[in-house]
Amino acid sequence: MSSSRLRRVPPLAVAAWVVAVGVIVGLGFLVAHYLGAGSDMHGMAMGSADALTRGDTRSPLVPLFGSALVTAWQLDAVAVAVLVVLGALYLTGVALVSARGGERWPLRRTACFFAGLAVCAFATNGSIAVYDQVLFTAHMAGHLALVMVAPALLMFGRPLGLLVAASREPRRARILAVLRGRVVSVLSAPPVALATYAAVIVVSHLTGLMDTIMRNAWAGQLEHLVYLLVGCQFFALIVGDEPLRWRLASPARWLLLAIAMAVDTFVGIVLLQGTHAVSLVPSALHVDALSDTRTGGAIMWFGGDAIMAAIMIGLVLGWLRNVETAPAETGWLEQARSATFAAHTGTDERIDAPLDEDDSARLAYNEWLARLDRR
């Protein structure tokens, strides 16, 4: 890379990647340390899977109450490395947008995205991760964090919108073509996103798959990744406002949330009333596996519904603020008509004049008709 190009790299991006590389190098040394330390302890070698995902962890000796909630930690090196890289990528996008002299990327978006990364870090490294193989209740708390809380925060940060805003032409056009192309459009279609969310929740909890996940560290890692990706797929439609083909009106978002809440409630009730205990890894804790499984079902039911309800309340409040700031002469029917027009024609710019009297709207409408005629 030439020196002139290096000088054009925003300082924030340079700092973000210096920190990311430093953290990843440090993680490599720590993983090597755990492998070496494990081989010296009573001749029992720590497996590479444990060193990468559960470094420096010990079998929990005390119940997960009180100080244990904040003092019990492990090191999931894989998760930390991925989160650090995602954070560096996001800050690079923020720096590129600001360096071009346009509008600065909203601070609230950045704060929400990094709050989502923090939730992921706690769910994979904090106390609920330390206990997630010996307590199904802890495992369920981590599940709610990774499939609901973290994805909602990450998608409110609009990472795809930032990617588009930080790119120059013609790369921006190529990115938009992918985001609005057939594959992404199918994956992000509301019925597909909802069905995927429901299938993952039901299959992972109401089949024997959960027993495998609880006993195997790598299966747990895969579960974390699937939960996060499926949650992002779902909440990109709910809170993201991303540059995708599907942009839902507020009532449609509320409906999707309500259906997802029904799925969570169903799974929680089945677990709460079930007679089969989820398999737990043996530990020094004296745990009634069936009681722990039923408590996990209660967490799924009440905790999941509470999180979804909080998100729905936030959506309703945001919708009310938008209605209050809309022009007084523009009724909700006209607003809905304008939103539908923008969704079909791909126009993101706000049209201040009445839709039927705006020349740019008429031109966009004619171009849309021409595209339909060519199909």
Residue pairs with C-beta under 8 A, 6 or more apart in sequence:
8 99
10 92
10 95
10 96
10 98
10 99
11 95
12 91
12 92
12 94
12 95
12 98
13 88
13 91
13 92
13 95
13 96
16 87
16 88
16 91
16 92
16 95
17 88
17 92
19 84
19 88
20 84
20 85
20 87
20 88
23 80
23 81
23 84
24 81
24 84
24 85
27 75
27 77
27 80
27 81
30 55
30 75
30 77
31 51
31 52
31 55
31 77
34 46
34 50
34 51
34 55
34 56
34 75
35 45
35 46
35 48
35 51
37 46
38 44
38 45
38 46
38 47
38 50
38 51
39 45
39 46
49 217
49 218
50 57
50 217
51 77
52 76
52 77
52 78
53 76
53 77
53 78
53 79
53 217
53 218
53 220
53 221
54 74
54 75
54 76
54 217
55 74
55 75
55 76
55 77
56 74
56 75
57 74
57 75
57 130
59 134
59 283
59 284
60 68
60 72
60 130
60 131
60 134
60 135
60 283
60 284
60 285
61 284
61 285
62 68
62 285
63 285
64 72
64 127
64 128
64 131
64 135
64 137
64 138
68 127
69 127
70 127
71 127
72 126
72 127
72 130
72 131
73 125
73 126
73 127
73 130
74 125
74 129
74 130
75 125
76 124
76 125
76 129
76 221
78 221
79 120
79 121
79 124
79 125
79 221
79 224
80 121
80 124
80 125
83 117
83 120
83 121
86 117
87 114
87 117
90 110
90 113
90 114
90 157
90 159
90 162
91 110
92 166
93 105
93 159
93 162
93 163
93 165
93 166
94 105
94 110
94 162
94 166
96 166
97 103
97 104
97 105
97 162
97 165
97 166
98 104
98 105
105 162
105 165
109 156
109 157
109 158
109 162
110 157
112 153
112 154
112 156
112 157
113 153
113 154
113 156
113 157
113 159
114 157
115 153
116 149
116 150
116 151
116 152
116 153
116 154
116 156
116 157
117 150
117 154
119 145
119 146
119 149
119 150
119 153
120 145
120 146
120 150
120 228
122 128
122 129
122 145
123 129
123 142
123 145
123 146
123 150
123 224
124 142
124 224
127 138
128 138
128 139
128 141
128 142
128 145
129 138
129 142
130 138
131 138
131 139
132 138
132 139
132 142
132 214
132 220
133 139
133 214
133 215
133 217
133 220
133 280
133 281
134 280
134 281
134 282
134 283
134 285
134 287
135 280
135 285
135 287
135 292
136 214
136 278
136 280
136 289
136 292
136 293
136 295
136 296
137 292
137 295
137 296
137 299
139 214
139 296
140 296
140 297
140 299
140 300
140 303
141 299
141 303
142 224
143 223
143 227
143 300
144 299
144 300
144 303
144 304
144 307
146 224
146 227
146 228
146 231
147 197
147 200
147 201
147 227
147 228
147 230
147 231
148 231
148 304
148 307
148 308
148 311
149 307
150 228
150 231
151 228
151 231
151 232
151 234
151 235
152 231
152 235
152 238
152 239
152 311
154 232
154 235
155 232
155 235
155 236
155 238
155 239
155 240
155 242
156 239
156 240
158 240
158 241
158 242
160 179
160 236
160 240
160 242
160 243
160 244
161 240
161 241
161 242
161 243
163 175
164 172
164 175
164 176
164 179
164 243
167 175
176 243
178 184
179 242
179 243
179 244
179 245
180 243
180 244
180 245
180 346
184 244
184 245
185 244
185 245
185 246
186 192
187 193
187 233
188 233
188 236
188 237
188 244
188 245
188 246
189 246
190 237
190 246
190 248
190 252
190 256
193 233
193 234
193 236
193 237
193 256
194 234
194 256
194 259
194 260
196 230
196 233
196 234
197 230
197 231
197 233
197 234
197 260
197 263
198 259
198 260
198 263
200 226
200 227
200 230
201 263
201 264
201 267
202 263
202 266
202 267
203 209
204 210
204 213
204 223
204 226
205 267
205 270
205 271
205 300
206 267
206 270
206 271
210 278
210 279
211 278
211 279
212 219
213 219
213 220
213 223
214 220
214 278
214 279
214 280
214 281
215 279
215 281
234 256
234 260
236 242
236 244
237 244
237 246
237 248
237 253
237 256
238 248
238 253
238 256
238 257
238 311
238 315
239 311
239 314
239 315
241 247
243 348
247 339
247 342
247 343
248 256
249 336
249 339
250 315
250 316
250 319
253 315
254 312
254 315
254 316
257 308
257 311
257 312
257 315
258 312
260 308
261 304
261 305
261 308
261 309
264 300
264 301
264 304
264 305
264 308
265 301
265 304
265 305
267 297
267 300
267 301
268 297
268 298
268 299
268 300
268 301
268 302
268 304
268 305
269 297
269 301
270 297
271 293
271 294
271 296
271 297
271 300
272 294
272 297
272 298
272 301
273 294
273 297
274 293
274 294
274 297
275 290
276 290
276 293
277 289
277 290
277 292
277 293
278 289
278 292
278 293
278 296
279 289
280 287
280 289
280 292
323 332
326 335
334 354
334 355
337 355
338 351
338 355
341 347
341 355
341 361
341 364
341 365
342 348
342 351
344 368
345 364
345 365
345 367
345 368
346 364
346 368
347 360
347 361
347 364
349 360
351 358
351 360
351 361
352 358
353 361
355 361
